[in-house]
Amino acid sequence: METPKKLENMRKELEIISEKTRYKILLTLLASEKSLSFSRLKELLPSIPENTLNYHLKILKENNFIKNEKRMGYKRSEPRSFYFLSKKSMEILGNLGLTAVKKEFQALFKQMT
């Protein structure tokens, strides 16, 4: 029996986000009320080595789970990347019931910072 295309896509998406490091990144971005810089993500996720964090951010970005914007005006002359959840991520996290507890995540996030 062939799996319907929509279910196959959903399975692939869940497989991507269920990897523990990516899941931590997504929940951290969900808990944040604003976009986060790479440096800030490193601070909030100290158990994830820098190269590993960079790798998983790249995978999430390539699969449209996160977006990033470049901002100028920092100490160095090059722009800094800030990351935030895409509409696709919000929809998937909503289907998993996680956006319903966003306020609780945000309260925990504020306690950590």
Secondary structure as UniProt FT lines:
FT   HELIX           5..17
FT   HELIX           20..31
FT   STRAND          36..37
FT   HELIX           38..44
FT   TURN            46..47
FT   HELIX           50..62
FT   TURN            63..64
FT   STRAND          66..71
FT   STRAND          80..85
FT   HELIX           87..95
FT   TURN            96..97
FT   HELIX           99..101
FT   HELIX           102..112
//
